[in-house]
């Protein structure tokens, strides 16, 4: 039965208090960029729960849900949800073995601590005693902070600590299923201390993956969000990719696989920034920064100290040019086989690079707008900067085949 009178939650017992809080929240939404329509409609539902008869409030909620399900923002979120399910490691057997993790270099201590918390046996190797001691102290400090905040139980902390083995000799890496090599760690020494089939993951590095045991070597690049980029070369074995992605999953991270040394997401973001800078040189940095900020794309805004431009451009066109350049860069990466799908590029940008979820990513944005429009615009703008806007051949190919960039 619906809650009424004293059975209502404390915040619903006094409608005047609730309505005042909703009014404050609405005022806050007006100053936030990229919130989308759902936030305001949720406040409408809360207000209805305070002021309307219960059945009428439920009817409004159902109608609101039906309305919002048809919005572009809902389509973007569904697109990202499907992409996230696709990048999760397969659960069908045989699952890649991942019981013992090696970490080579004190700089890998944070990941060593996370892996121990996740139930993996971890061997942390650092030849310098002082650096090893400092790394262990860092892991312990993070664990104590988590316990104090209630995120970790003392028993779980103790169990994780028992799974962590410090060592100063690379021989201790024998028997590991995967070894993370922090920047500066010796790949040759790790290869000599482990057997063929042990995955050697270069932490934070995507270049120089070829060489000894090239099939076992991957790049492992944690992004600022909950994304890990796994970097492969044509020589990388599928088993190595599966083990690296399994580690990302154990760390509660999403992972995508790129065939590009620096990663595809960074390439697409750099193109967006370059497009913003190009527009700033024509119309001034202020209008470009304002337009991108209002769209939730402030991470692509140029330096606002630039000179004012002689031209003007409406804000929607500024955003469209930047997103078109990014979609074009993604199409180029797909054509080169650097990424498996545009959906993975979109997901990586949202999860790891701060791209707004409600836009769904540049590939989804281009698909929703139409690839014919994208090609037309890019062809028109290519006269300004061919490097940014000359249409990638894949745009025409996908358009002719009736397939979107995010497919």
C-alpha positions, -999 to +999 in steps of 0.1 A: +000+000+000+012+036-006+028+053+023+006+079+039+007+102+069+032+090+096+043+061+073+058+085+048+096+089+047+107+118+070+114+140+040+078+136+027+059+144+059+060+181+055+052+192+019+063+227+025+099+216+033+099+192+003+087+219-021+113+243-009+140+217-014+127+210-049+127+247-057+163+250-047+172+219-067+155+234-098+175+266-094+207+245-092+199+227-124+197+260-143+234+266-137+245+230-146+257+222-181+247+190-198+221+177-172+196+167-198+158+166-194+156+137-169+168+158-139+140+183-141+114+156-148+126+137-117+120+168-096+085+170-111+078+134-099+091+142-065+068+173-063+039+151-074+046+126-047+043+155-022+013+173-035-009+149-056-030+119-046-009+088-047-025+073-078-021+105-097+016+108-087+022+072-099+004+080-132+027+110-137+057+089-130+047+063-156+040+090-182+073+107-174+092+074-179+075+069-212+083+104-224+120+102-214+125+068-230+120+085-264+146+112-259+180+114-276+196+112-241+179+079-234+192+066-268+227+077-259+226+060-225+212+027-240+240+028-266+266+031-238+249+003-218+250-021-248+287-011-255+296-018-218+281-053-219+300-060-251+334-052-237+330-073-206+352-104-207+334-136-219+322-158-190+321-190-210+348-215-202+377-218-205+383-187-185+419-174-186+439-184-155+446-154-133+455-164-097+489-148-091+499-113-102+534-100-103+541-063-101+576-052-111+585-017-098+575+003-068+554+026-090+530-002-094+521-003-057+486+011-061+475-016-085+493-042-064+471-031-034+439-031-055+447-066-068+453-080-033+420-065-022+404-082-052+416-116-040+447-121-061+480-133-047+504-105-055+542-105-057+556-070-056+592-068-068+615-038-063+653-040-062+657-008-041+650-016-004+640+020+003+616+022-026+601-012-017+595-001+019+579+031+007+556+012-017+545-012+011+538+018+033+517+034+006+496+002+002+491+001+040+481+037+042+455+033+015+441+002+033+439+020+066+421+049+049+396+025+034+390+009+068+385+042+084+360+052+058+341+020+061+349+008+026+370-021+038+366-044+068+396-050+091+394-087+084+394-081+046+424-057+050+443-084+069+435-110+043+446-087+015+479-080+033+485-117+037+481-122-001+509-096-008+545-108-010+573-083-013+605-093-030+637-078-043+647-104-069+628-109-102+631-147-096+601-143-073+580-136-104+581-173-115+547-188-114+528-155-120+501-156-146+506-119-154+533-094-146+527-057-145+558-037-154+558-002-140+576+025-160+613+019-159+610-018-152+632-041-173+611-061-198+640-084-206+645-093-169+608-100-165+608-122-196+639-141-183+622-147-149+589-160-163+579-188-186+563-185-220+526-178-217+530-155-187+515-122-198+539-092-196+519-060-193+537-027-196+519-004-172+511+030-187+529+022-219+516+014-253+548+017-274+577-008-278+556-039-273+575-059-299+606-079-290+612-109-268+581-130-264+561-105-283+530-127-282+529-123-244+534-086-242+506-060-240+502-024-229+481-018-198+470+019-194+446+029-166+426+060-177+415+086-152+380+070-149+372+033-145+387+024-178+418+004-186+431+005-222+448-027-233+473-020-261+481-048-286+503-053-316+497-077-345+520-102-326+500-102-294+483-135-287+445-135-280+453-153-247+474-124-235+445-100-243+421-122-224+443-123-193+448-086-193+411-080-196+404-105-169+428-085-146+409-053-155+376-070-145+391-082-112+400-046-105+364-036-112+374-017-143+361-018-179+387-025-206+390-019-243+416-032-267+434-009-291+459-017-318+475+018-315+505+026-293+489+057-277+453+044-276+425+055-298+405+074-272+434+098-267+437+103-304+400+112-308+401+135-278+432+153-292+413+158-325+385+174-306+409+198-289+425+206-322+391+214-337+383+237-308+417+254-312+410+258-350+376+274-343+392+297-317+416+310-342+387+321-364+360+333-339+379+337-307+385+314-277+357+328-256+327+318-278+342+284-284+348+277-247+312+289-239+296+267-265+316+236-255+311+242-218+273+245-222+273+211-240+293+195-213+325+194-234+346+219-214+375+194-215+378+203-252+377+240-248+407+261-260+428+285-240+405+315-233+434+339-234+434+338-272+425+368-293+389+376-303+381+365-339+365+385-366+339+358-375+309+346-355+294+311-354+263+299-335+270+277-305+253+246-320+276+248-351+306+251-329+297+219-311+288+202-343+322+210-359+341+197-329+320+165-327+322+160-364+360+162-363+360+136-335+337+113-353+359+116-384+390+107-364+372+077-350+362+066-385+399+068-396+409+047-366+383+021-374+394+019-410+429+012-399+418-016-376+430+003-345+397-003-326+371-031-328+340-008-330+329+028-328+309+018-297+341+009-279+356+043-288+325+060-275+325+040-243+362+047-237+357+085-241+328+085-217+342+062-190+379+073-192+380+107-207+351+126-193+330+128-224+294+135-214+273+104-212+241+121-225+258+126-259+267+089-261+301+096-278+310+111-311+302+080-331+267+077-317+262+114-321+272+111-358+249+081-363+220+099-347+225+130-368+231+109-400+263+100-418+251+118-450+250+150-430+284+142-415+299+137-449+283+168-463+296+190-434+331+175-434+334+180-472+324+217-467+347+223-438+377+205-453+386+237-472+394+252-438+415+224-424+419+191-444+437+174-416+407+178-393+377+177-417+386+158-449+361+129-447+375+095-439+366+070-466+349+048-440+322+075-435+310+070-471+315+033-470+293+029-438+267+054-452+264+034-484+261+001-465+235+016-441+258+009-411+266+034-384+300+043-371+291+029-337+281-005-351 
